[in-house]
């Protein structure tokens, strides 16, 4: 039960994951940053404001999608555990 205790006391954050170990993730994030900088360098102030609102909306959507994915994944894991326990 040690993992549940760690989770209870906030020592485990289920939404955190080690992105530094994944080179592809790091490369994709750098590419996004470079492309955003290049894009914003060509924009007017009005376009920058519109892009900022767009990016905020995308981040909000991604947060919701990640939350739903976490919930569904947790449910799947719980169903797997139930199946293992009931089939034993």
Buried (B, 14 or more C-beta within 10 A) or exposed (E): EEEEEEEEEEEEEEEEEEEEEEEEEEEEEEEEEEEEEEEEEEEEEEEEEEBEEEEEEEEEEEEEEEEEEEEEEEEEEEEEEEEEEEEE
